[in-house]
Amino acid sequence: MKGLFLGSKEKFLEKVIDSTSEFSLIAKGDGSEVIIQTISGGKTFYVFPGDEPETMEFFFILDGECVYEENDTEIHLKTGDYFYIHHLEEATYFKALTNMKLIWFTTQPAFHFISRSIYELTKIVKQIEHKDKYTYQHSARVQTYSIRLAKQLQLSKEKLENLYFASLFHDIGKINVPEEILNKPRRLTNDEYEILKKHSADGCEMVKSTYYSHIGEIILQHHERLDGSGYPNGLKGDQILLEAQIIGITDTYDAMTSDRVYRKGMTPALAITELKKLSGRYYQASIVEAFEKVLIMDGKLKEEDLKQVPS
């Protein structure tokens, strides 16, 4: 019948998959869209005010459970629950406690934005996974840490959005690094290290042709340090973007706490202690302190563990 559209769970108009989410556009018309979204358990996700305040976005939980955090209050939402936004004034954060599946209805087109902005970059992340499985998992963890830290720091919508994508794609330039360097079980030579250091500039260049070309500077700067000892440009202090400073901290923390072939990862307490020792030299003390609070709130770090770390 004209005007009637029938579908099934195997049919969709378009699908986009990133590292921790999947978006399937199943219906659209008169500017409205219906999207099925899946989110991996443990993922922090957010809803932020749109450019059009009249836009309404409705989310119905088909499967799974998440928690909404407001100040010191946690509200659990599970299968059959829902939330929606209309005239939202600031970013709202949720944490997926399990794998989730939601219906997302929006009165303004949104899917094309998702598709164009992340599809090509996500393909690169998947390619890196085949070369260096550590990088893929590392980037997903850095994104989660960075978004949690952004909430603690109360970043603006613009910085939050930039950080969301830049943290996930900060290492995409490693696609150009030879596999034998990425997976070398011993310390890199000076020449090998110089090749590895090119990944931040390469990553910046790779996003220039995408909708998110402006996150290139964040990717470029995520190995810069306050005292000018970082790379590629030896920037100092406030010359380094806040988003890049955040990634620099969460990136380093995850590297220190992750097991490698040639060494055992540090405990969270030891890693955050090392970061605090480098505060003022490499990292902003206020950001490191905020990250420590995030780790404590998330149960990854206990205050009593910090007391046991040798000074």
LINMORA-V537721 format. One line per field, one symbol per residue. phi: phi as a letter, one per 40 degrees, with the letter a starting at -180 (. if undefined). psi: psi as a letter, one per 40 degrees, with the letter a starting at -180 (. if undefined). burial: b if it has 9 or more other C-alpha atoms within 8 Angstrom, else e. Layout:
BEGIN
phi = ???
psi = ???
burial = ???
END
This chain:
BEGIN
phi = .cgbbbaaccbacabbbbcbabbbcbaaifgcabbcbbbcdgccbabbdccbcccbbbbbccahaabbbbfbbbbcbbdgcaaabagcbadbbbbccbcbbbcbbbcbdbcccccccbccccccdcccdccaccdcccccccccdccccccccfccdccccccdccccbcbccccccddcccbccbdccccccccccccccccdcccccbdcdccdccccccbcbdcgccbcbgcbfcccddcccccdccccdccccccbdcaccccdcccccccccccgcbbcdccccccdccccccgcabcccccccdc
psi = hhehhiiieeiidiihhadeihhhheiihfeiihhhhihiiehhiihihidhdehhhhhhhdiaiihhhhbehhhhhaheiiiiihfhdiihiihhdihihihhhieihddddddddedddddddddddddgddddddddddddddddddddefiiddddddddddddededeedehiddddeheihiidddddddeeddddddddedeidfdeedddddeeeiideeeaieefiibedhidddddddddddddddeiiideiiiiiddddddddddehdddihdddddddddddddeeehidddddehh.
burial = eeeeeeeeeeebeebbbbebbbbbbbbbeeebbbbbbbbbbbbbeeebbeeebebbbbbbbbbbbbbbbeeeeeeebbbeebeeebbbeebebbbbbbbbbbbbbbbbbebeebbbbbbebbebbbbbbebbbebbebbbbbbbbbbbbbbbeeeebebbebbbbbbbbbbbbbbebeeebbeeeeebeeebbebbbbbbbbbbeebbeeebbebbebbbbbbbbbbbbbbbebbbbeebbebbbbbbbbbebbbbbbeeeeeebbebbbbbbebbebbebbbbbebbbbbbebbbeeeebbeebbeebee
END
